[in-house]
Amino acid sequence: MPGDVLRPRRRTWRPRVMWLRGRPWLPVLVQGCFNVRRLIAASTWGGCRGPMAETSSTGAEAAAGLKTPAQQNGDVSGDASGELLSGSPEPVGPGVEPAREDGKPTQASEEQAPVAASGSGKRKKRRDATRERVVPPPKKRRAGVSFGDEHFAETSYYFEGGLRKVRPYYFDFRTYCKGRWVGHSLLHVFSTEFRAQPLAYYEAAVRAGRLHLNEEPVQDLNIVLKDNDFLRNRVHRHEPPVTAEPVRLLAENEDVVVVDKPSSIPVHPCGRFRHNTVIFILGKEHQLKELHPLHRLDRLTSGVLMFAKTAAVSERIHEQVRDRQLEKEYVCRVEGEFPTEEVTCKEPILVVSYKVGVCRVDTRGKPCETVFQRLSYNGHSSVVRCRPLTGRTHQIRVHLQFLGHPILNDPIYNSVAWGPSRGRGGHIPKTDEELLRDLVAEHQAKQSLDVLDLCEGDLSPGLIDSTAPSSELGKDHLEELAASAQKMDGVVDAAPQDLDTVALAPGKAAETDFVNQEIDPLCAECRLVRQDPLPQDLVMFLHALRYKGPGFEYFSPMPAWAQDDWQED
C-alpha cells in the first residue's frame, strides 16, 4: 500500500531534522513553534531568504542597537538633551541601572538584554546599504560595576576653598541612533534636540573632527541617519564642584561596603557629574570597584549609603527591600516648631517633572507614608526623626513641606517659587508649568541650576532667562576656534587622559598655545567664569542616620546641625 511505503520514509527523514547542525531540537521546541519555524528557515534555506526574512533580521539588529541612553549608559536619564553632547556618560549596554538619586526614571528593559547578547558581538551586513555599517556591539554593563581603572584615570581631583574639584578633561559621548532620528539629518537632530550650543558650534566641531558617525569623521551635517547608526562626539567636560568632605567608610566585609556620604555628592554618574560621585571617589581613593548601589540618596542628602560587592548580595538585599524588611531612619532640621506628638503623613506624591526632579502632594500620586517624631526645638527650628515606610522620590521632603515644616535649607521645597505658603497643605497657587518656570528662574539667577541637576542646554526657550550670562560666540569666532581645535587633534589623540604633560607632535609646538587639556578652544565652559559655591551652601539638613535589615544594622554619626547646641548663622 502507498501508506506503508510513506511511513518508513517519514521515520527515516525526521531524525535528520531532529539533529540538524549536530544539536537536538527538543530544547528549541520548548521556546515555541514560532522560534522553531524561524530556525528551520534560517538553517535549511540559508541562501534563499526572502524579503520578509531579511526585514525580520534587520529589525532584530535594530532592536539591539536602538536603545535609550539609560539602557546604554551607566548613568544617564533618557532625555535626549543630555545624551550625546551635554551630560550623559558613555553607553554601557542594556544593563540594569539603579534608581537615580534625583528621582528621574530610567528606561532600562531587562527583556532587551538577551537581544544584545545573542549576537555575541557579531553584526550582519545590511544588503540594502550603500556601504558597510561599522557599528560597535553594545556593551552589557551596570552602573558602578562598569567603571574601571581606565575610567578613573581620565582626570584627577584638586581641592580648593573647601571644595573638591575635577580638572576639565576630554570625553567621548556615545549613542546609537534613536528611532525618531531615523530619516533625519544630523543638522535637524542638533537643531531640535541638542540646543545646548548654536548650530555654528556643531559645524565648527565637524571641521575640528570632533563628530563621528559609525567611527568615521562626519564631513557634512546634512548626512541622513539610518537604523543602528552609532554616533560619537568628543567634548571638553567640566564638572561642578562638590564638598571637600571625605567619603568615610563605616563598614566593609565580604558582602557590602557602607559609607557615610557627604551632602552634594551624587551616588553614581548622572548629568554633569562623573568623577565627583561616590562611585568614582571610592574607586580612585579607596580602590573599591565593581560596587552595586543598594539604595539611593538624593545628591544633597548625607548619611548611610550601602553597596553590595557582588550581584548575588545585591539581589538578596533588594529582595529584602521589596519585602519591606529594611528599616530606614533619617534626621532633619525643619522650619518652626514641629508638634511634640508623633505625626504620620500618608499623602500621595505625584512627580511634577522627571527632568527637573520636582514632586508634590496630589491625589493622583502614589501612596506614601512617613512617620515623624520631634527630637528638639531651639526656638526657631526643630530637629525631627523621620521613618519613611515607603520609598517615593523626595518623600520626606515633600511630606514635610505639606505639613508646613519644610527642611530649613531645602533649595527646592522651601523655595518662594511655591507661593506665599510654600506648599503648606498642598496649596500651590500656580500651574505645574508656572511652578517649574519659577523654580528654574530662581536657581538660574543664583547660578545654581546644578541643584535641579540641569544645565543651560536643558532649558526650553520659554524657561531661559534672557538676562543670564551667555557663552555663545559668533560664527566667525567659532570658525577661528575650529581651526585652533584642529591643531590640537594630534595632542588630544596622542594622550587624551594625560593632564599633567602633553607631548606635542613634531612641528606643532609653534602652531598652538593650547598645551594643557584643561583649556579647549571650542568649549563654552572654558570661556565662563563661575562663582564657586560656599561649602555651607552644599549642605542640606537631611541625613540618613540608620539602615537596619535581617542580620545587619549600620549607623552614621549625628551631623553637627542636628546637635542640641547648634546655632543658626
Secondary structure in CASP SS format (residue, H / E / C, confidence):
PFRMAT SS
TARGET T0000
AUTHOR 0000-0000-0000
METHOD secondary structure of the structure
MODEL  1
M C 1.00
P H 1.00
G H 1.00
D H 1.00
V H 1.00
L H 1.00
R H 1.00
P H 1.00
R H 1.00
R H 1.00
R H 1.00
T H 1.00
W H 1.00
R H 1.00
P H 1.00
R H 1.00
V H 1.00
M H 1.00
W C 1.00
L H 1.00
R H 1.00
G H 1.00
R C 1.00
P C 1.00
W C 1.00
L H 1.00
P H 1.00
V H 1.00
L H 1.00
V H 1.00
Q C 1.00
G C 1.00
C H 1.00
F H 1.00
N H 1.00
V H 1.00
R H 1.00
R H 1.00
L H 1.00
I H 1.00
A H 1.00
A H 1.00
S H 1.00
T H 1.00
W C 1.00
G C 1.00
G C 1.00
C C 1.00
R C 1.00
G C 1.00
P H 1.00
M H 1.00
A H 1.00
E H 1.00
T H 1.00
S H 1.00
S H 1.00
T H 1.00
G H 1.00
A H 1.00
E H 1.00
A H 1.00
A H 1.00
A H 1.00
G H 1.00
L C 1.00
K C 1.00
T C 1.00
P H 1.00
A H 1.00
Q H 1.00
Q H 1.00
N E 1.00
G C 1.00
D C 1.00
V C 1.00
S C 1.00
G C 1.00
D C 1.00
A H 1.00
S H 1.00
G H 1.00
E C 1.00
L C 1.00
L C 1.00
S C 1.00
G C 1.00
S C 1.00
P C 1.00
E C 1.00
P E 1.00
V C 1.00
G C 1.00
P C 1.00
G C 1.00
V C 1.00
E C 1.00
P C 1.00
A C 1.00
R C 1.00
E C 1.00
D C 1.00
G C 1.00
K C 1.00
P C 1.00
T C 1.00
Q C 1.00
A C 1.00
S C 1.00
E H 1.00
E H 1.00
Q H 1.00
A H 1.00
P H 1.00
V H 1.00
A H 1.00
A H 1.00
S H 1.00
G C 1.00
S C 1.00
G C 1.00
K C 1.00
R C 1.00
K C 1.00
K C 1.00
R C 1.00
R C 1.00
D C 1.00
A C 1.00
T C 1.00
R C 1.00
E C 1.00
R C 1.00
V C 1.00
V C 1.00
P C 1.00
P C 1.00
P C 1.00
K C 1.00
K C 1.00
R C 1.00
R C 1.00
A C 1.00
G C 1.00
V C 1.00
S C 1.00
F C 1.00
G C 1.00
D H 1.00
E H 1.00
H H 1.00
F H 1.00
A C 1.00
E C 1.00
T C 1.00
S C 1.00
Y E 1.00
Y E 1.00
F E 1.00
E E 1.00
G C 1.00
G C 1.00
L E 1.00
R E 1.00
K E 1.00
V E 1.00
R C 1.00
P C 1.00
Y E 1.00
Y E 1.00
F E 1.00
D E 1.00
F E 1.00
R E 1.00
T E 1.00
Y E 1.00
C C 1.00
K C 1.00
G H 1.00
R H 1.00
W H 1.00
V C 1.00
G C 1.00
H C 1.00
S E 1.00
L H 1.00
L H 1.00
H H 1.00
V H 1.00
F H 1.00
S H 1.00
T H 1.00
E H 1.00
F C 1.00
R C 1.00
A C 1.00
Q C 1.00
P C 1.00
L H 1.00
A H 1.00
Y H 1.00
Y H 1.00
E H 1.00
A H 1.00
A H 1.00
V H 1.00
R H 1.00
A C 1.00
G C 1.00
R C 1.00
L E 1.00
H E 1.00
L E 1.00
N C 1.00
E C 1.00
E E 1.00
P E 1.00
V C 1.00
Q C 1.00
D C 1.00
L C 1.00
N C 1.00
I C 1.00
V E 1.00
L C 1.00
K C 1.00
D C 1.00
N C 1.00
D C 1.00
F E 1.00
L E 1.00
R E 1.00
N E 1.00
R E 1.00
V E 1.00
H E 1.00
R E 1.00
H C 1.00
E C 1.00
P C 1.00
P C 1.00
V E 1.00
T E 1.00
A C 1.00
E C 1.00
P C 1.00
V C 1.00
R E 1.00
L E 1.00
L E 1.00
A E 1.00
E E 1.00
N C 1.00
E C 1.00
D C 1.00
V E 1.00
V E 1.00
V E 1.00
V E 1.00
D E 1.00
K E 1.00
P C 1.00
S C 1.00
S C 1.00
I C 1.00
P C 1.00
V C 1.00
H C 1.00
P C 1.00
C E 1.00
G C 1.00
R C 1.00
F E 1.00
R C 1.00
H C 1.00
N C 1.00
T C 1.00
V H 1.00
I H 1.00
F H 1.00
I H 1.00
L H 1.00
G H 1.00
K H 1.00
E H 1.00
H C 1.00
Q C 1.00
L C 1.00
K C 1.00
E C 1.00
L C 1.00
H E 1.00
P E 1.00
L C 1.00
H C 1.00
R C 1.00
L C 1.00
D C 1.00
R C 1.00
L C 1.00
T C 1.00
S E 1.00
G E 1.00
V E 1.00
L E 1.00
M E 1.00
F E 1.00
A E 1.00
K C 1.00
T C 1.00
A H 1.00
A H 1.00
V H 1.00
S H 1.00
E H 1.00
R H 1.00
I H 1.00
H H 1.00
E H 1.00
Q H 1.00
V H 1.00
R H 1.00
D C 1.00
R C 1.00
Q C 1.00
L C 1.00
E E 1.00
K E 1.00
E E 1.00
Y E 1.00
V E 1.00
C E 1.00
R E 1.00
V E 1.00
E E 1.00
G C 1.00
E C 1.00
F C 1.00
P C 1.00
T C 1.00
E C 1.00
E C 1.00
V E 1.00
T E 1.00
C E 1.00
K C 1.00
E C 1.00
P C 1.00
I E 1.00
L E 1.00
V E 1.00
V E 1.00
S E 1.00
Y C 1.00
K C 1.00
V C 1.00
G C 1.00
V E 1.00
C E 1.00
R E 1.00
V E 1.00
D C 1.00
T C 1.00
R C 1.00
G C 1.00
K E 1.00
P C 1.00
C C 1.00
E C 1.00
T E 1.00
V E 1.00
F E 1.00
Q E 1.00
R E 1.00
L E 1.00
S E 1.00
Y E 1.00
N C 1.00
G C 1.00
H C 1.00
S E 1.00
S E 1.00
V E 1.00
V E 1.00
R E 1.00
C E 1.00
R E 1.00
P E 1.00
L C 1.00
T C 1.00
G C 1.00
R C 1.00
T C 1.00
H C 1.00
Q H 1.00
I H 1.00
R H 1.00
V H 1.00
H H 1.00
L H 1.00
Q H 1.00
F H 1.00
L C 1.00
G C 1.00
H C 1.00
P C 1.00
I E 1.00
L C 1.00
N C 1.00
D C 1.00
P C 1.00
I C 1.00
Y C 1.00
N C 1.00
S C 1.00
V H 1.00
A H 1.00
W H 1.00
G C 1.00
P C 1.00
S C 1.00
R C 1.00
G C 1.00
R H 1.00
G H 1.00
G H 1.00
H C 1.00
I C 1.00
P C 1.00
K C 1.00
T C 1.00
D H 1.00
E H 1.00
E H 1.00
L H 1.00
L H 1.00
R H 1.00
D H 1.00
L H 1.00
V H 1.00
A H 1.00
E H 1.00
H H 1.00
Q H 1.00
A H 1.00
K C 1.00
Q C 1.00
S C 1.00
L H 1.00
D H 1.00
V H 1.00
L H 1.00
D C 1.00
L C 1.00
C C 1.00
E H 1.00
G H 1.00
D H 1.00
L C 1.00
S C 1.00
P H 1.00
G H 1.00
L H 1.00
I C 1.00
D C 1.00
S C 1.00
T C 1.00
A C 1.00
P C 1.00
S C 1.00
S C 1.00
E C 1.00
L C 1.00
G C 1.00
K H 1.00
D H 1.00
H H 1.00
L H 1.00
E H 1.00
E H 1.00
L H 1.00
A H 1.00
A H 1.00
S H 1.00
A H 1.00
Q H 1.00
K H 1.00
M H 1.00
D H 1.00
G H 1.00
V H 1.00
V H 1.00
D H 1.00
A H 1.00
A C 1.00
P C 1.00
Q C 1.00
D C 1.00
L C 1.00
D C 1.00
T C 1.00
V C 1.00
A C 1.00
L C 1.00
A C 1.00
P C 1.00
G C 1.00
K C 1.00
A C 1.00
A C 1.00
E C 1.00
T C 1.00
D C 1.00
F C 1.00
V C 1.00
N C 1.00
Q C 1.00
E C 1.00
I C 1.00
D C 1.00
P C 1.00
L C 1.00
C C 1.00
A C 1.00
E H 1.00
C H 1.00
R H 1.00
L C 1.00
V C 1.00
R C 1.00
Q C 1.00
D C 1.00
P C 1.00
L C 1.00
P H 1.00
Q H 1.00
D H 1.00
L H 1.00
V C 1.00
M C 1.00
F C 1.00
L E 1.00
H E 1.00
A E 1.00
L E 1.00
R E 1.00
Y E 1.00
K E 1.00
G E 1.00
P C 1.00
G C 1.00
F E 1.00
E E 1.00
Y E 1.00
F E 1.00
S C 1.00
P C 1.00
M C 1.00
P C 1.00
A H 1.00
W H 1.00
A H 1.00
Q C 1.00
D C 1.00
D C 1.00
W C 1.00
Q C 1.00
E C 1.00
D C 1.00
END
